[in-house]
Amino acid sequence: MPRSRRVAATSASRRRLSRDRHGRGMRSAVTGPHLPPLRTRIDEFDVTLASTAAYLRGLWPDLEGVSFQVADAPAEAIHEDHVDRWRVYHDDRRIVFYRLPIVRFLRTQEGEEKDERLLVESCVFRAVAEFLGRDPWELAPGRYRHL
């Protein structure tokens, strides 16, 4: 038996109040409530840089008060013969890493996150070595001995 149009219109208007305009409901997170949120490549870069900086701060007390910052590649980082991957400011006690030059010049295949992580760590080690006036291999002797 066909339903009355009046009843259908009333129930549809009630649904629209609690749902979006197409009647499919509000969007949920991609991962769902039972999975952790997705981490982007930018998040992975930031986590790698922060964990390496924390590791080096634990080894070198001279790094107390030094701020590690991440920026995209500004125009002053691009030169005719090279592109800066980081810049050390001794007076301000800060090191700025340029994310795009570090990641873009890395030619890895899909799924080679280990290589990208090693590249970010090596850039942090070299920038901190430049800040401290030391050789990068002196910062953490034996850290990469297994490679």
C-alpha positions in Angstrom: 0.0 0.0 0.0 1.5 3.4 -1.0 2.4 5.8 1.8 1.0 9.2 2.0 3.2 12.0 0.7 2.4 14.0 3.7 4.0 11.4 6.1 7.1 11.0 3.9 7.7 14.7 3.8 7.4 15.1 7.5 9.8 12.3 8.3 12.3 13.6 5.6 12.3 17.0 7.2 13.0 15.6 10.6 15.9 13.7 9.2 17.3 16.8 7.5 17.5 18.6 10.8 20.0 16.2 12.2 21.9 15.3 9.0 23.6 17.1 6.2 21.7 18.3 3.2 22.1 15.0 1.2 20.7 12.9 4.1 23.8 10.7 4.5 24.8 11.9 7.9 27.8 13.7 9.1 31.2 12.6 8.0 33.3 10.6 10.5 37.0 10.4 10.7 38.7 8.3 8.0 40.4 6.0 10.5 37.3 5.5 12.8 37.2 5.5 16.5 39.2 2.3 17.0 42.3 3.4 15.1 44.9 6.1 15.7 44.6 9.2 13.5 46.6 9.2 10.3 50.0 10.9 10.3 51.0 12.9 7.3 54.5 13.2 5.8 54.8 16.6 7.3 54.0 15.1 10.7 56.6 12.4 10.2 59.2 15.0 9.3 58.4 17.1 12.4 58.5 14.0 14.7 61.8 12.9 13.3 63.3 16.3 13.7 62.0 16.8 17.2 63.1 13.3 18.4 66.6 13.8 16.9 66.9 17.3 18.5 65.8 15.9 21.9 68.4 13.1 21.6 71.2 15.6 20.9 70.0 17.9 23.7 70.4 15.0 26.1 74.0 14.5 24.9 75.1 18.1 24.7 74.2 20.6 27.4 75.3 23.4 25.1 72.0 23.0 23.2 69.9 24.1 26.1 67.9 27.1 25.0 68.5 26.5 21.3 65.2 26.4 19.3 64.8 24.1 16.4 62.3 25.5 13.8 60.9 24.1 10.6 60.0 26.3 7.6 59.3 25.9 4.0 62.1 27.0 1.6 62.2 30.8 1.6 63.7 32.8 -1.3 66.9 33.6 0.5 67.7 29.9 0.9 67.9 29.4 -2.9 71.3 30.3 -4.4 72.8 29.9 -7.9 74.9 26.8 -7.0 73.0 25.3 -4.1 69.9 25.4 -1.9 70.2 25.7 1.9 68.7 22.9 3.8 69.1 24.6 7.2 70.3 27.9 8.5 72.1 28.4 11.9 71.6 31.7 13.8 74.3 31.8 16.5 73.1 35.1 18.0 69.5 34.1 18.3 70.4 30.5 19.4 68.2 28.9 16.8 68.4 26.6 13.9 65.9 26.7 11.1 65.4 23.7 8.9 63.9 24.0 5.4 61.6 21.1 4.9 61.1 21.3 1.2 64.7 21.2 0.1 65.4 18.3 2.6 62.5 16.2 1.4 62.4 17.1 -2.3 66.1 16.4 -3.0 65.7 13.0 -1.5 65.0 10.5 -4.4 63.4 7.6 -2.7 60.9 5.0 -3.9 57.4 4.7 -2.3 57.6 3.0 1.1 61.2 3.9 1.9 60.5 5.9 5.1 63.7 4.7 6.7 65.8 6.5 4.1 63.8 9.7 4.6 64.2 9.4 8.4 67.9 8.9 8.0 68.2 12.0 5.8 66.3 14.2 8.2 68.5 12.9 11.1 71.7 13.5 9.2 70.6 17.1 8.4 69.9 17.7 12.1 73.2 16.2 13.1 75.1 18.4 10.5 73.2 21.6 11.5 73.9 21.0 15.2 77.5 20.2 14.4 77.7 23.6 12.6 76.1 25.3 15.6 78.6 23.7 18.0 81.6 24.0 15.7 82.3 20.3 15.7 82.3 17.4 13.3 78.9 15.6 13.0 80.5 12.2 13.8 81.7 13.6 17.2 78.1 14.4 18.3 77.0 10.8 19.0 79.9 8.4 18.6 78.6 4.9 17.7 75.1 6.0 16.8 75.4 4.8 13.2 78.0 2.1 13.7 75.5 -0.6 12.8 74.9 0.9 9.3 
